């Protein structure tokens, strides 16, 4: 059965333009890709310098968060799943989920909490709250030095930030759990699962498989 990754939930939660449709065009495109990867046995990996930085400096960003917030949180390594979702959050404090977002540069760093509002990240957080049974979720936007080899020809002063006060380099955008939105998530993913099965069957039929 198809499970939607928490990080991809926003792709299927966009409402369709026509009220008569159950899934948006974007959701159908995403599910079709998932069906293709399932049938042909591959998974497309997302790449790019901002993503690579996020992976490489995650521990430093967690250290920065801990320093600013006077906490001692560690990276979560547990993946959780249910019949609709699967995901691996960054930090579970026991009362809330924290997702660490390492900004690419000072230019892209969100310095105000409202600037960090993002529907995709919000849905990701709601998936984590549901999977872990937590009532609170935070996106922590952190700005740490970019590895030298990733900067390329960009100006260095927007990537080297150790001289800037740590408290200015962590911005929090917070969300509260909403059971009505979780019900909507489950209903939407159930429709996605039906569409996924339909696409898998169509691939098999069109290729006489």
Order of alpha helices (4+ residues) and beta strands (2+ residues): beta-alpha-alpha-alpha-alpha-beta-beta-beta-beta-alpha-beta-alpha-beta-alpha
